[in-house]
């Protein structure tokens, strides 16, 4: 079956040691005041703007020094007045576009998040124990655990896939380390060899285990099986939508 309960337990312990953000951290994040939120640099775009601020600041200082000590380069304000309205229009247009893009990305994330939660609920609801022997049905339990660990891998993989442009090599190595406890050796080798579209590979694994549960008689077919497939499709839809937001240029 590829894994057992001990593998799942060891995964949780190892990941627990590496976890950076805790529930307490999230609660503290939600309780920020206005001043704390506006002056916080972590997670903001300010670090990316610092080089541009320094560059334009140096240009401004150079122009001011040239005007004061070398040559009078002052001009009339007619040009600034003429450009005021088109620049203001473009600024408002760009702000509205960015705002709409943010909520579009949030919508795709909600689609993906709901699909993950629904797959979790369906896994524990519809993959049933059918063994006549006394004690737990180890086959059904292993199938549920396989689906659950793949959902963890999918979450990490999608995050890594969306951040690969800005994360760099360190973020890629961190993502590989994060998924390793949840994968068997053969799965990890196949995962590592899949350079592009790793989320699609993980979704195919989830579908494989769901289909295996159906073949083993642990999962009913028909509407129940199609519901699982629909949720996996929703994961794909949410990931592709977020991928478009990350990599499609925003033009004015």
N, C-alpha and C positions, 0 to 999 in steps of 0.2 A: 504493500500500500504506500510505501515511500516514507512514512513517518509514523510516530506513535506519540503517546502522551508525554513520554519523557523528553522527546525532542521539543514539543510545544512548551513544556515547563522551562527547559533550559533556554529557549528563545526569549521567553518573557524575562528571565533573570538577567540574561546578558544585555538585552535591550534596556532593561531597567537601570543597569549600571551606567549606560551611555546616555540616558535621557538627559537633555539639557533643560527643557521647559517642563515644569510641573503644573498641576492644577492650581496650586497657590500662586504661581507666576502668572497664569492666565487671569485669575481673579484680581490680582494686583494690576494687571494691564487694563482690565475693564473699569477699575475704580480710579483711573487717572483723573486728576483735575485738569482744568484748561491750561494753566501755566505749565504744568509738568508735561502735558501732551505737546504743547507748542514748542517747548525747549528741548525735547528729547531728540537725540541724533540717531539712535539705533533704529533701523528700519525706515528711516526717512531718505529722501533724495538729496539731502544737503551734502553728504560726502561726495556724491558724484558732481555736484555743482561747484565744489571748492576750486578745482583747477580753472574752471571758466571764470569764477569770480576773481581769482588772482590774476588771470590773463587780462581781463578787461580793466581791472584796477591798475595794472602796470601800464596799459595803454593810456588810461586817463591821466595818470601821473606824468607820463612822457609828453602827452599833448599839453598839459598844464605848464610843465617846465619849458617846453618849446615856446609856448605863447608868452610866458613871462620873461624868459631870459634871451631868447633867440629871435623870434619873429612873431609878429602879430597875426594870428590865424583866425581871428574872430570873424564870424559871418552873421548875416541878418537872420532873424527868426522866422522869416517868411516860409522857408522850406519846412521848418518844424511844424508850422501851423497847417501847411498843406497836407503833411503826412499824418497829422494827428487823427483825423477821422478814419482813414483806411487802416491805420495800425490798430486803433481801438476796435474797429470791426473785426479784424483778424484775430485780435486777442480774445474777444468775447466768443468768436466762432470756435477757436481752438479750445478754450475752456469748456464750452458746451460739449464739444466732441470728446474731450478727455473724460468729462463727467459721464457721458453716455457709454463710453468704452469701459469705464470702471464698473458700472452697473451691469453691463453685458457680461463682463468677466465674472462678476459675483453671481449672476444667474447660471452661468455654466458650472461654477463651483458648486452651487446648490444642487444642480442636477446630478453631478458626480457624487456629492456627499450623500444625497438621498438614496442613490442606487447602491452605494456601499452599505448603508444602514439597512436597506430593504433586503439585500442579499444576506446580511447577517441574520436578520429575523427569519427569513425563509429557510435558511440553512438549519437553524435549530427547531423550526416548526415542522418542516415537511420531510426532512431526511429522518426517517423513523426507524426505531428498533423493531426488527422482525424475527429475531432469533428465538427459537423455542427453548433454548437452553437457559438454565437459571444463571442469573448474573447479567451484566451489561452486554449489549451487542457490540463487540469490538469492531466489527466491520463498519457498522453505521457510525460508531464513534470516530473511527479513523477517517472516514469520508468527511464528516463534519469538521474535523481538525484540519484536514487537507484544504478544504475550502476556506476556512478561517485564516490559515497562515498565508494563503495566496491573496486574500484581501489585504492583509498587512503589507505583503510585498507590493501589491498594486498601488497602495497609497504612497509608499516610499518611492516607487518607480515613477509614478506620475509627477510627484514633487521634483525629483531629480531631473526628469525629462524637461520640465518647464523651466528649470533653473540652469540648464547646461550652458546657456549662452553667457550668463553673468557669474555663475558659480566657479568655473575654472576646474583645474585638475584636482584641487583639494576637495571641493564639493563632490566631484565625481567619486573620488576614493572613499569619502565619507558615506556616500550613498551605497556603494558596493559593500562596505563593512556593515551597514545597517540591514541590508537584506540577507546577508550570509547566514545568520542564525536561523532564518526561516526556510532555507532551501537545503535540499539534499545535495550531495556532491555532484551527481549527474545534472540536477537542475541548475546548480550554480554554474557548471561548465557551459551549459547551453545558454544560460542567461548572460554570462560574460562574453560569449561569442556573438550574441545578438547586439550589434553596435547601435543600430537604429530601431526605433519602434518597439522598445522593450515593453511598454505597457500593453501593446497588442499581444505580445508573447504571453504575458501573465494572464491576460483575459482568456486566451485560448486554453491555458492550464485550468482556469476556473471552470470553463465550459466542459473541459474533459472530465473533471471530477464530478460535476453535476450529471453528465451523461453516464458516467460509471455508476453513480448512485441509482440512476434509473434502471440500468441494465441489471444491477444486483438486486432489484426489487425493493430498494430502500426509499425510492422516490416515485410517486405516481406520475404518469405521463399526462398528456392532454394540457389542460389549462395551467396546472402547476408547473410542468416542465417549461411551457412557453413563458410563464411568468419569470422564471429564472433567466431564460434567454433574453427577455425584454429588459431585465435589470442590467445584464451584462452589456446589452446594446446601449443603455443609458449611460453606463460608465464610459463606453467608447465615445458617445456623443458629447459628454461633458469634457472629456480629455481633449478631443479634437477642437472644441470651442475654446478652451483655455489655451491650447497650443496656438490657435489663430491669434488670440489677443497678445500672446507673448512675442510672436515672430512676424506678424504682419505690420509693416510700417504705418505710422499714423501721419497722414498728410493733411496739410491745411487746405 
